[in-house]
Amino acid sequence: MNSDSNAKAYWSATLGLLTKVLVIWALVSYGAGILFAPVLNNFSVGGYPLGFWFAQQGSIYVFIALIFWYARQMGKIDRKFGMQED
């Protein structure tokens, strides 16, 4: 692969990962905490309605997991395209 096509493929893979992260973020923060809260409130976690739990605590746990997942996936992309830091 030449340098220009390698850079374009790298950027495309990076944007694809970023899109996935943003979609998950939006679904968890806006979806689970606000839009789907009435449906989720039919279930409970620790005695609290699930929609409330997601709005207050669950989204934070998901966001922390998302940070680690993003870092791991980005490392894989970096290695695949020879962009890793030594």
C-alpha positions, -999 to +999 in steps of 0.1 A: +000+000+000+014+034-008+015+061+018-015+081+005-039+051+003-026+039+037-034+072+053-069+072+037-076+037+049-063+046+084-085+077+085-115+057+073-110+030+100-106+058+127-138+075+116-156+042+116-146+036+152-154+071+162-189+068+146-195+036+166-184+052+198-206+083+193-237+061+184-232+041+216-227+073+236-259+088+222-280+057+227-268+053+263-269+090+274-299+103+255-317+070+247-315+050+279-316+081+302-344+100+285-361+084+254-364+048+266-367+056+303-404+049+306-400+014+291-368+007+311-385+018+343-405-014+342-373-031+353-352-023+384-316-024+395-308-023+432-344-012+439-343+017+415-361+020+381-337+010+353-342+043+333-334+063+364-304+041+371-290+046+336-295+084+339-277+086+372-251+058+373-253+033+344-243+057+317-211+065+337-202+028+338-209+024+301-188+055+293-158+042+313-160+009+295-163+027+262-131+046+269-112+014+275-128-003+245-120+027+223-083+028+234-080-010+227-096-007+193-076+023+183-044+005+193-054-024+169-061+001+141-027+018+148-009-015+146-027-026+115-017+006+096+018+009+112+009+041+131+016+028+166+038+046+191+069+028+203 
